[in-house]
Amino acid sequence: MSTTVTKQEALDYHQFPKPGKISIATTTDLNSQRDLSMAYTPGVAHPCLQIEANPDDAYKYTAKRNLVAVISNGTAVLGLGNIGALASKPVMEGKSVLFKKFSAVDSFDIEVAEEDPQKFIDVCKAIAPTFGGINLEDIKSPECFEIERRLVEELDIPVMHDDQHGTAIITTAGLINACDIIGKKLEELKVVVVGAGAAAISCSRMYKAVGVQNIIMVDSKGVIHDSRDDLNKFKKEFSIENPTTVLDAFRDADVVLGLSRPGTFTQKHIAVMANEPIVFALANPTPELFPEEVFAIRDKAIVGTGRSDFDNQINNVLGFPFIFRGALDVQAKKINMQMKKAAAYAIANLAKQPVPEEVKEIFGENLVYSKEYIIPKPFDKRLIVEVSSAVALAAVESGVARVKDFDVEKYKEELSKMI
């Protein structure tokens, strides 16, 4: 089935049967005077007073325990740039749809017309009591780093900027399996990261967390090194000591991660890499290099893109719905590196398992763990069990969960019933 859609088809999809992609449904009966008395006054006073006495009871008596806010100011929307808060709403509604469809997490999309980081932070903090978690989305770099850092520190619910960490988690899963297939250790890799924005910084941090030691980052002005005087503090974190050319940075590299734009690396760069390079060309919708261009130079390469019409799609939907599912279910106070690593390894491990027939039917492929299949496909229903349980367990073990009496096997059974 073709995934190509026309402009009119997309507009019709968003307009019919009624405008938008989400709505609200009630979960309790409201059919009688008695129901009305419990849903609103006077009955509603009782849970209010319980929560006043013990704030954690909000998880017991309200939708907070299963509710995520998708919040954006529209400053870095997909490949569209700074289109503003209102124009970003279809994307944020779409994110809410994915939360509901893939992990049964309820979500409100919230578009905030505010580019000042401090004021944006203030808005998020002011509305945070409503939610069990906050998914920050499409906020431009470098402001997104400070916004997320402050909210993580100052709120007691999980906050994650998915543009950063979602890409980091999924590419880390792909990197783990690609190394397994070609027989290399993470600690041995030479990695070139082309791009130095939010996702590039987060990916590089996560690669270090799983053992990668040699990372060279490239921005629009070339290799990031100590002699440059135009680096912000985030780029300085990955600055190398000695100046070098971009071509030399690629020499004998095992991995290139592209988070930039088409053409920022070319076949001449691939030609000087290792014989079995791992190439993640994630510029969207047009990758830095198309897979066939890579294979023309290195036929043993492992290639991933952000597109659904090629093998090894790096798709954040493999991560964020299930990460928040696990975090919400143990009432986590934050999403930390232990939880993100647990998600990456759970995603990687799932790709090694036999693929269910219903997934094969959707994608029309003979999927088997290989260079062409290093990460699971979307719609693999096992993701909610494996990823959510791994994240929940990591939250408990790292001490950020409110739930203490946690049985991971029982939780897996509960998740399985949701499939």
N, C-alpha and C positions, 0 to 999 in steps of 0.2 A: 504494500500500500504506500502510495506517495505521501510524503509529509509536507509537500509544497502546498501553500494556500495562497489564494488571491487576496488582494486588499478588500474586495467586497465580501468575500467569505468570512474574513476576520471581523469586519465591521458587523456583519449579520450575526455572527457568533456572540458578539458582545451586546447586541441590541435585543435579540429574541431568545426565548419567549418574552422576557422583559429585560430592561436595561441592567447591565452588570452581570457579575458571575456568582454573587453570594447573597444570602438572605438569612434571617434569624428564625429559628424554630423553638417552640416551647418544649420543655421536658416534663412538665407536670400537668395534671388536669386543671382546667378552669371552666367548669361546666355548671356550677351551682353557686348559690350565695355562700355556702360554707367554703367552697374552694376559693372564692374571692376573699373571704375573711382570712384565710391562711396565706394566700399569695401576697396580699397587701394588708392593709390595716384591718383588725388589730394584730393578727397573728404574726406578721413580719417583725413586730417589735422583739419577739423572743430571740431569734437568731441575731438580731442587731445587738442586743444586750450581751449575748454569749460572746460575740466577737469583740465587743468593747472590753470585756473582762479578760479574754484570751485571744489576741489577734490571730493566732494560728488556726483558730476555729473557722476562719474565713475559708480555709481549704475543705472544711467539713460541710459548711452550710451554703456555699456559693459556688458559682462557676469558675472562680479563680483557679482552682486546681487543674483545670483543663483548658485554660484560655491564654493565648499568646497574642501579643500586639505586634503587628508588622508595621514598623514606623519608618518613614522616609521624609526627607525634605526635597527629594527630586533633583539633587545636584549631580548625580552620576548614574543615570538610568540606562541600564543595558548598554547598547552601543549608541544611545541617543544623546548622551551628555546631560547638561544642566537644562532640563526642560521644565523644571518647576514642580511644585508639590501637586497641583491639581492634575497636570498631564501625566504624572506618575501613577495615578490611582488605578488604571487598568492593570499595571504590573503588580501593585500591592494586593489588589483583589485576587489576581492570579496566584500569588504566593499563599494567600489564605485558602484558596481552593486546593492547592497542593497539600497544605497541612491537613485539611479535612479528609481529602481523598486517600492519602497514603498512610496517615497515622491516626485518624480520628481525633485530631487536635482541633478545637474550635479556635477561631482567630478573628480579630477585628483589624482591618487595615486603617491606618491613621496617617494622613498626609499633613505634615506640619510646614506651614509657609514661613520658615525661619532658617536663614543661613548662618546666623551668628551662633557659633558653637555653644557658648555659655547659655544663651536663651533657649537653644534647642535642648540642651541638657536639662534645664529647668522645667521645660514642658514635659519631658519624659519622666522626670522624677515626680512631678505633680500628679500625673495620671497612673503611676506605677501601682498604687494599691488595687487597681482594678484587675491586674493581670498576674498570672503565674509565671510568665516569662516575656521577654521582649526580643524580637527578631529585628535588628536594625538592617536597613536595606537601602542600597543605592545612594550612599552618602559619599561625597568626594573625598579624596585624599589630599592633604594629610589630616584634615579636620576629623575624619572618621576615627583615627587612632585615639585622639584625645577624648572624643565623645564616648567611645566604647570604654576606654580605661576608666573614666570618671564614673560612668554608670555601673560598671562592674564593681568598683570599689564602694560606691555610695548606696547601692540598692541591695536588697536581700532576696532578689529573685534572679534567675539566670538571664543574662544578656549576651547576645552574640550577633556580631555583624557578619552576616552570612557571606557577603561578597569576599570577605577576607578568609574566614575560617572554613566555610563550606568547600571552597576550591582547595584549600590546604589539605583538608581531610580526605577528599576524594583523590587528589593527585598523590597523596602519601600512600593511600591504599594501592593505587596503580603502580607506584614506584616499588613498593614492597614486593608485589607479585612479578613485576618485570624483572627485578633483580633475581628473584627465585628462578625464573624461567631461563635467564641467561647465565646463572651461576655466579653472580657477583654479590658481595656484601655491601650493605649500605655504607659502612665505614670506609670502603675503598673507592667510592664514587667521586668523580669530578663532575660537578653540576654547574651549568651556566644558566642563569635566570635572566631572560631578556624582558625588561620591564621592571619598574621600581615603585609601583603603586601599592595600594593596600593589599591586594591579593598576593603580589610578589613578595612583599615583606612577610606576610603571614605564612605563606608556603615555605619560605626559607627558614623561618623560625621553627616550623614544625619539622622540616627535614633535619635540622640540627637536633631536635628533641628525640628523633628516632635513630640518630647515629651518624648522619651525614656530616662530614667535617670540612670538605673542600667545596665551597660555594663561591662563584664569581658572578656578581650582578652587573647588568648592563642597562643603562638608561639611554635617553635620546642623545646624550653627549658622549657616550662611550662607556668604557669599563669604569666602575666606581672604585677609586683608589685614594690613598691617603694624601696625595699631592693636590687633589682638587679642593678648591675653596668654596664650592657651590653646593655642598651636601647638607641636607637637613639631618636631624639626629637619627632618623629612621634609616636613611641610606648609610650613614656612618657605621651603623651596626654591622654592615656587610662590606665595608670598605677593605680592600686588600692593600698590602704595603707598597708593592711596586707597580708602577704604571705598565700597562700592556695594551696591545691592540685587541679589538674584538675578535679578529681572526685567530690570534694567538690564544685568546681565552678559550676558543672552541677546540684548539688543538688537543687531541687525545681525550676530549671530554666524553663522559659516558652518558650524560643526560643534558638535554636542553629543555627548559620550561619557558614557553612563550606566553607572555601575558601583556602583549603590546599591540601591534597592528600588522597588517600584511606587509611582507617584504623586509621586516627588521632583521631577519636572518634568511639566508639563501642557500642554494645548493652548494656553493663554494664553502660555506661554513660546515655543512653536513659532511662534505668530502674530507675534512681534516679530523672528524670525530672518530671515536672507536669503531671497530668493525660492526658491532651490534649495538648501535646507539638507541637510547630511549628518547623519543621526541614527542613532547607534549606541546602541540601548536594550538593554543587556546584562544587566539583572537577570534571574535565572532562578529558577523557570520562568516567572514572570510579568514581562514587561518593564516598564520605567517607563511607557512608552506602547506600545500595540499599533500595528503599521504602519497599519491603517486609520484610527486616530485621528490619526496624523501626516498622512496623505494628505488627510484631511478639511479640514485647515488649509493644507497646502502640497502640492498635487498633483504638483509637480515634484521632491519630495524624493527623496533616496536613503536607504533605511532598511535597517539591519542589526540583527539580534537574535541571541541565543544559541540560538534554537530551530530545530529542523530542519524545522518545518512552515511556515516563511516563507522568502522569498528572502534571500540574503546572510547565511547563518548564519556567525557568528564562532565557529569551532570550532578549539580548540587542536590537534586531531589533524592539522590541516594543517601544523603546525610541528614540535612536539617530536620525533616519531619520526625525522624526516628531519634535523633539526638534530643530534641525537645520532648518527645514522648517519654523517653527514659528519665530526663531531668524533672519533668512535671510529676511523674509517678512516684518519685522519692522526695518530692518537694525540695529540690536542690536550691541552694542559695546562689549558685553560680555555675558556669560551665568552665571547667579548668582544663589544663593540658592533659591531665590523666584521662579525663572523659573524652577529649578529642582523639587522643592516641588509641583509646579503647574502641572508639567508633571506626577509626581507620583500619585497625587490625581485624575487626569483625567484618567489615566490608571486604577486605582482602581475602579472608578465610572463606567467605561465602562463595566467592568466584571459583574456588577449588572444588566445590561440591557439584554433584550432578544437577543439571538445570531442569526444573519442572517443565512438564509438557506445555502447560498453559503459557509459560514465558516463550517457549519456542514457537507456539502458535501465533503469538502477538508479533514477534520479530521475524518469523519466517526463516530461522537460521538453525543450523546444526551447531549449537553452542557448546563448546567444551573448553576447559581451561587451556589456554595457549597464548601465543603472541597476539592473536586476533581477539582474545577474550580474557582480559586481565582484571576487569571489574564487572560486577553484576549489572544486569539491565534494570531500568526502571520497570515497575509493575511486578518485580519479583517479591512476592508476598512474604518471603522469609526474612526480608530486611527488617521488618518491624520487630520480629522476635529476636534476631541475632544482634542487631545494632542497638535497639532500645535497651535490651537486658545488659549488654556490655557497658553502655553508658551509665545506666542506673547503678550497677555494681561498682563501677569506678567512682561514682559520686559518693556512695556509702563508704567505700574503703578509704577515700581521700578526705572524708570528714566534712563534706559540704551538703549532705542530705539531712533534712529534718527527720525523715523516716529512719529509724535505727534497727527495728526488728524486720530485717529484709531477707527473704528466702528467694534466691535468684531462680531456682528451678520452678518454684510455684509461680513466680512472676512470668516465666517463659510460658507456662501453661495458660495463664490468663491472657497473654498476648496472642497465643495460638488461637484462642477462641474468638479473637477479633478478626481473624483472617476470613 
